[in-house]
Amino acid sequence: MEEIQRWLMFSYWGSYLKEDYMQVGLDVTEILMKHWGMARLLEGVAFNYDEGMEDIDSIDKVRDEVLSDRDRYELYDVTFFNPTMTDEIYVNRLYVNDGMLRVEEYDDLKYFQTDDPAVNERRTQELLVVFTDVASVPAIQELWMVNHDRTAFMGHPAYLYRPRPLYERVEDTLYTPKTKDEVARLVEEFKAHVPTEWVIDYLQDRLGADAVQKMADGKIRVRFYDRVLTRSKVNTREFLCTFEKDVDQFCREKGVKLYKGEGFY
């Protein structure tokens, strides 16, 4: 049977990360071990796949292994088995490199599509808890849940403002690390001119009051789905395009232009 991959969560952190991405990835690994148990497989894939280390039950062992051979683990994977699945193995895999972080699954979200709506809702909520824990890592400025539909976001509100010419490069790993200056400037401009309360009011008005929460460190969490992961309230990409236009209008009324359009291909 063909495995269909989905990203449960992801961040193009190469466009902003200022800390050692290997260390931050290990912080995320520790969180995932808290939720999903031991690391079933650790692989360093900078050059080629190898057998890796199996069934590691200590984050200290993972840290020691990764940091003891930075060339080998320049890009690394950590495989987990979802502990709530007892009748078959359900694989989640953390992927870390200097341009992005992602957590993958390989069943086309079937885990969240049982015949029992209550089970689907509970599993969605469990993933949201993991998502929130990962996104709460201070170095992670933006984290998205599920790449297929972009069903949720957690991070600083500025990262919801996504001018297409810039974010086409942010989301291309060949260009991601080269966008840092532009992203940093745009984030600072957004913070200076667009109040967080305006963003929250905007989102709550269109998605519902319970869809948006303030989090620590100035971050917000936004749910674009309706209780169950596979049931979207909106087309997120279209929603964000509209948000971009409305932010631009808000700023024009203040005599400000956020995105100057530098750095095209």
Helices and strands as residue ranges (DSSP letters): E 6-11, G 13-15, H 21-36, E 39-44, E 53-56, H 59-68, E 76-81, E 91-96, E 101-105, G 110-112, H 117-135, E 142-145, E 152-155, G 157-160, H 164-170, G 176-179, H 180-193, H 196-207, G 209-211, E 212-214, G 216-218, E 220-223, H 236-252
